[in-house]
Amino acid sequence: MNLLSAAAKVSSLTMLSRITGLLRETLIARSFGASEWTDAFNVAFRLPNLLRRLFAEGAFSQGFVPILGEISSNGDQKQAQILVNAVATLLFWALLLTVLVGVIGAPVLILAIATGFKGGPAYEASVVMTRIMFPYIGLISLVSLSAGILNTFQRFAIPAFTPVLLNLALIGSALFLAPHLEQPIYALSIGVLLGGVLQLAIQVPALSRLGLLPRIGLLPGAIKAAVSNPDARRVLKLMGPAVFAVSVAQISLIINTNIASRLQAGSVSWLSYADRLMEFPTALLGVALGTVLLPSLSKANAKKDLVHAGELLIWGLQLTFLLAAPCALALFIFGEPLAAVLYHYGKFNALDVMMTQRALAAYGVGLIGLILVKILAPGFYSRQDIRTPVKIGLLVLVATQLANLVFVPWLGHAGLALSVGAGACLNAALLWVGLHRRGALPSSAWVKYLGQLLFALIPFAAVLFYAACAHNWIALQAEPWLRVGLLAAWLAVAAIVYFASLGLVGIRWQKFLRHAK
């Protein structure tokens, strides 16, 4: 399997997801602006998103994929099917209980994560939307189970495409349902629920073709059998510390949301709009590379091929630096043009552009760290070592909140973004050191490589800085197509300059055209 080709496929489909996501955010910004109502939606959506990361993308995949990868490397399809059935059964019943608790306890949950909403209309709206959206956690967690199965067997396309359906459901709800509701913002929560149904439905044909469609046990005997399955118990054993590890990051997110709810009205939304742009490179690079690396790393470690596992990590890290560094500079230097072109319409005003730009610049500082964590963490998960990332996560949680004490009074909502980025950089550094000490990350000519990269970035940054200052991006709202054209032209020029500079300093693409064994 060509890793670069697989990563490119996942990245291109993720690009489609992020483009539709940006269209979604642009439409929401134009229709609702950055107000207490959008703050209410973003807070309500954060709850199922938080649990999605806990049940699905975080703890579940970290515990499930390495075990399934180990079984699949032995060619035992029957054992793989038994594991899938057992895990699906356990996950289904855990999610059903979670959804029931979330729907009933929505008022308490909102008070826990957004105390600044207490007594206001945003609180009531958040409670209503939380109850509408909470079943999404059940749907999307089953989607992630399906994605884990498909990715383990190197079927990357459907999982990478799936998020597009959520974005399309939200866009459709905002365009066609919102005008008919007394409170239009509620249409977005209905769109989330519809998106979850669509995302789960598209998995079924792919799993059927693979012969691993999960069979969920509904009778007590099936549940007992699932609990007693030795491979499922191994998954649960790995998930224990993984849940704690993911919880650490989510606790930090809850604290930050609570702080933002107490800041200037619109702060939660400004961070959300900036987060959408920050997630663009994070998903295209971090998620795509992490997705293709984890199954390959798991199989390499299962075969005790530590040399190959180390080579895979070096490949992923070098490619990450190559592509993430210019993205980080773009967020830091070119944030105003990006925010203006994407969001500055309708109810989204010049102040909103400025506030979003500040959050983007702060995210730019820590973007490389945010992406590196997604590459380095699979190095531990593939070795079925989740305790080390847990310990590192605890330290990072404390460091992030200490940074908030310094940055938030100084920078407001942007201080929250800066703390997240600084914490991610610390996390990445500690993971790197941990892998190196375990011999899982071979030494490489990093000083030379990063030096070459730095020289290539200087002309790239100069182009973006000139472009950011050359036009009044706010005033160009009167000529939106000209503004879009200028943004596209300057980004194209910057990209050409960057890749030409890479060639001049001696970095060649051929070195990344490697194959997994």
Secondary structure, 3 states (H helix, E strand, C coil): CEHHHHHHHHHHHHHHHHHHHHHHHHHHHHHHCCCHHHHHHHHHHHHHHHHHHHHHHHHHHHHHHHHHHHHHHCCCHHHHHHHHHHHHHHHHHHHHHHHHHHHHCHHHHHHHHCHHHCCCHHHHHHHHHHHHHCHHHHHHHHHHHHHHHHHHCCCCHHHHHCHHHHHHHHHHHHHHHHHHCCCCCHHHHHHHHHHHHHHHHCHHHHHHHHCCCCCCCCCHHHHHHHHHCHHHHHHHHHHHHHHHHHHHHHHHHHHHHHHHHCCCCCHHHHHHHHHHHHHHHHHHHHHHHHHHHHHHHHHHHHCCCHHHHHHHHHHHHHHHHHHHHHHHHHHHHCHHHHHHHHHCCCCCCHHHHHHHHHHHHHHHHHHHHHHHHHHHHHHHHCCCCCHHHHHHHHHHHHHHHHHHHHHHHHHCHHHHHHHHHHHHHHHHHHHHHHHHHCCCCCCCCHHHHHHHHHHHHHHHHHHHHHHHHHCCCCHHHHCHHHHHHHHHHHHHHHHHHHHHHHHHHCCCHHHHCCECC
